[in-house]
C-alpha cells in the first residue's frame, strides 16, 4: 500500500507593505501638471519681456540694433 501524502497547513508571513499604485500616479500627474504650468508661465513672461523690449526700442529694428550695440559694447 502506498503512503498517502500528508496534508499540512502552513502560514506564510511577509514584512512587505502593500503600496497604493493609484496614489503614486496621482502624485506623478500633479508633478507633471505643475511642471507644465511653470514652463508655460516662464514662456509667457519671456514673450511679454520681448514685446516690451520691442515697444521700448521703437520697433523690431531698433531692438536688434540696440541689442547688437549692447553686446558689442558700443
C-alpha angles and dihedrals in degrees: 000000000000122000114251115233114256117247108219127174115220129189119216119204124197131190093202116119115218113233128211109243093191093061091052091052092051092051091047091049092049091051091051090047093051091047092051091047091051091049090050092050092050090049093050091048092051092050092049090050091050092050091048089051092051091050093047093047094050098250141335094294091051090050092052094048092046091049093049090048091051094048093045092046095237 
